[in-house]
Structures are given as structure tokens and as C-alpha cells.
Amino acid sequence: MKIFVYKVIFVMVSLFFLFNFTIGYQIRKVENKISNVSSKENISVLKNKLKEEITNGIKKDKIFKEDERILIKKFVNKIISELELNKID
């Protein structure tokens, strides 16, 4: 019985470290990225970058490629058809 308890404790500690070094590490990495994006200075940088990209897109003659236009059109038509079905209900 004593050996069983030691084995269970060893397995639990091993699983704890395994989790922290694999899944826990990935979770902390994602949390750090989210906290970096949500800082005020990064938000202002993202806003400025978005404004620049929108301005550059407006200056272009065509924003999307042909395959992108077809894909977006199909997606918008699907959304419209679903909204019309819900409107009837």
C-alpha cells in the first residue's frame, strides 16, 4: 500500500510538470500575446496601421482579386438569404 501511494504521488507530480511544460506553456504564450495587444500603445499602433491600410485600399483601382470577389459575393449572398429567412419567422 505504501508503494502504491508513492507511485500515485510520483505520477501526479509528473503529470503536473508535463502539463506545465507543454500545454501550460502554450497557454501562457497566448495570454502574453493578448495582453500585449490590449495595451494602450499597441492599440493606437494598430489603429494607425488600419487607417493606413484603408487609405491605401481606397487609392487602389481594384482592392480584391477576382477569386476573392467571387468568394466575398457568395458569402454576402448567403448572409442575406439567411437574414431574409429569419425575417419571415
Backbone torsions as a table, in degrees:
resi	resn	phi	psi	omega
1	MET	NA	-38.8	-179.0
2	LYS	-64.3	-40.1	-179.9
3	ILE	-67.5	-38.3	178.7
4	PHE	-60.8	-43.9	179.3
5	VAL	-62.6	-42.7	178.6
6	TYR	-63.6	-40.8	179.1
7	LYS	-65.2	-41.7	179.2
8	VAL	-63.7	-44.2	178.1
9	ILE	-62.7	-43.2	178.5
10	PHE	-62.3	-43.5	179.5
11	VAL	-65.7	-41.9	180.0
12	MET	-64.1	-44.3	178.3
13	VAL	-64.3	-40.7	178.9
14	SER	-63.3	-43.8	177.7
15	LEU	-63.5	-39.2	177.9
16	PHE	-59.9	-48.6	179.8
17	PHE	-67.3	-38.2	177.8
18	LEU	-61.4	-44.3	177.8
19	PHE	-61.7	-46.9	-177.4
20	ASN	-65.9	-34.4	-178.2
21	PHE	-83.5	-13.2	-180.0
22	THR	-113.4	-79.9	-175.5
23	ILE	-69.1	-41.7	-180.0
24	GLY	-61.5	-37.2	178.1
25	TYR	-64.0	-44.1	180.0
26	GLN	-65.2	-39.3	178.6
27	ILE	-64.1	-43.9	178.3
28	ARG	-63.5	-37.1	179.6
29	LYS	-63.7	-43.2	178.6
30	VAL	-66.8	-41.2	177.9
31	GLU	-61.0	-40.6	178.2
32	ASN	-64.1	-40.8	178.4
33	LYS	-63.8	-41.6	179.6
34	ILE	-64.8	-42.4	180.0
35	SER	-68.6	-32.6	177.0
36	ASN	-68.0	-39.0	-179.3
37	VAL	-70.5	-32.8	-175.6
38	SER	-83.9	0.0	177.3
39	SER	-72.7	152.7	-173.8
40	LYS	-62.3	-39.7	-178.2
41	GLU	-69.4	-37.2	177.8
42	ASN	-69.9	-33.7	177.2
43	ILE	-64.2	-43.2	179.2
44	SER	-66.6	-35.8	176.4
45	VAL	-64.6	-43.2	178.7
46	LEU	-64.7	-39.1	177.5
47	LYS	-62.8	-44.9	179.9
48	ASN	-63.8	-41.6	178.8
49	LYS	-63.4	-41.5	178.4
50	LEU	-63.6	-42.0	177.4
51	LYS	-62.1	-42.0	178.3
52	GLU	-62.6	-43.8	-179.3
53	GLU	-65.8	-39.5	177.7
54	ILE	-64.8	-42.9	178.0
55	THR	-61.8	-44.1	177.8
56	ASN	-64.4	-36.7	178.5
57	GLY	-67.0	-36.8	179.0
58	ILE	-67.1	-35.1	-179.0
59	LYS	-70.7	-25.0	-178.3
60	LYS	-72.9	152.0	176.8
61	ASP	-71.7	-47.9	177.7
62	LYS	-126.3	126.6	-177.3
63	ILE	-82.9	-42.5	-174.7
64	PHE	-106.5	154.1	171.3
65	LYS	-79.1	167.7	-176.1
66	GLU	-59.6	-45.9	-178.9
67	ASP	-67.0	-32.3	177.0
68	GLU	-68.5	-39.5	178.4
69	ARG	-62.3	-43.0	-179.7
70	ILE	-63.6	-44.2	-179.8
71	LEU	-62.6	-45.9	-179.4
72	ILE	-65.7	-39.9	179.9
73	LYS	-63.0	-44.2	178.4
74	LYS	-62.5	-41.0	-179.6
75	PHE	-64.9	-45.5	-179.9
76	VAL	-64.9	-41.4	178.0
77	ASN	-62.4	-38.2	178.2
78	LYS	-64.9	-42.7	178.4
79	ILE	-62.5	-44.1	-179.7
80	ILE	-62.6	-44.0	-179.6
81	SER	-64.7	-38.1	177.6
82	GLU	-67.3	-37.7	178.4
83	LEU	-67.5	-36.0	178.4
84	GLU	-68.7	-36.3	177.5
85	LEU	-66.4	-38.5	179.6
86	ASN	-72.8	-26.3	179.9
87	LYS	-67.3	-33.9	-179.9
88	ILE	-69.6	-36.4	-176.6
89	ASP	-65.4	NA	NA
